[in-house]
Amino acid sequence: MTDELNFGFWHNPSETIRVFKRIIEMGGCKALESPQHFIAELLTRRERETLETKQKDLVANYYLGLFRASAAYLDAEVFTRLRAEVDPLREQLPVFVLPDTDMEMKEAV
């Protein structure tokens, strides 16, 4: 993910649908197939080391839930049901804005 897709992206169904369609065209994205893949592919090494297992699972389930709800956006009933499952998780999410030391090293080179 890039800085352009962070923050509001996950909460904007029209944006996630656009990305979802592109992912399908490209043959899929392992990171969106399961919470374990999400954690391995989208969290930085430092985030994986810093967050507890329960927190990592919560983050993955929350964001994957938003993505799945967006995929159902055209069906208002399904979208509403899926968002109702995801929204209560928001208050439990850990704050984990951490610099990616791997990226910092690459930029320094």
N, C-alpha and C positions, 0 to 999 in steps of 0.2 A: 504494500500500500504506500501511497505517497502522501506528502503534506496536503495535496489538493483534495484527497479523499477522506482525510481524517475528520473528526468531530462531527459536524452535521450530516455528513454523507450517510452514515448508518441509519439515521433517523429520517431520511428523505427517500420515500419509496420510489419516486420517479428516477432519482439518481441510481439507486441500487438496482432497479429493474434494467436500466440502461447497461450497467456493468454486468449484470447477470446474463443478459442476452449476448454480450460480447464474450463472456466466459464460455457459454454454450457453443458459440461459433468457433472458439479456439480449442474445444475439446474437453473442457472442464477445468476445475481447479481443486486440487487435493485439499487445500486449506479450508474449503467450504464443505467438505464431505463429513467431517466429524469434529467434535470438540478437541480431540487429541491432535488431529491434523492442524486445526486452527492454532492451537497453542504452539506446536512445533514450527509452523510456517509463518505465522504473523506476529507472534510476540518476539521481541528482541531477546537475545541471550540474557541480557541483564534483567529484563522483566521476568523471564522464566526462572532465573536464580533468586530474584527478590520476592516474588509472590508465592504464597503458600499454595499447595495443591488445590485446596478448596476455592481460593480466590481465582486461580487460573481457570478452573472449571466454570466458575460463575461468569467470568469475563467471556469465555468462549461461548457458553450457552446463551448469554445475553445477546451478543452480537450476531451469532448464527440465527438466533430467534428473530431478530430484527430483519435479517436478510431473508429468511423464509417467509416472514409476514409480508415483506415487500413483494415477493414472488406471487403472493396471493392477492395483491392489491386490487386487481380488477374484479375480484369477488368480494364485495363489501362485508358479507357475513363471515367469510373465512378470515379476511384481514382483521376484522374486529376481534374474533376469537383468538387468533394468534397473538395479536398485540396485547390482549388481556392477560395472556400467559407470560409475556415478556416484561411488560411495564412494571410489575411489582419487584422485579429483580434490580431495577435501576437504583433504588435506595440502598441496596446491599453492595453495590459495586465498589471495589477498592479504588482509591486514587493512586495511580501508578505512572505518572508522567516522568519518565526517566530518559536521560540521554542515552543514545545507543553508542557505546564506546567503540564498537566495531566500525560504525559509520564515521565517527570522529577520527579514527585512525586512517581510514581511507581518504577522508577529506584533507588530512594533514600531509599526505604523501604527494 
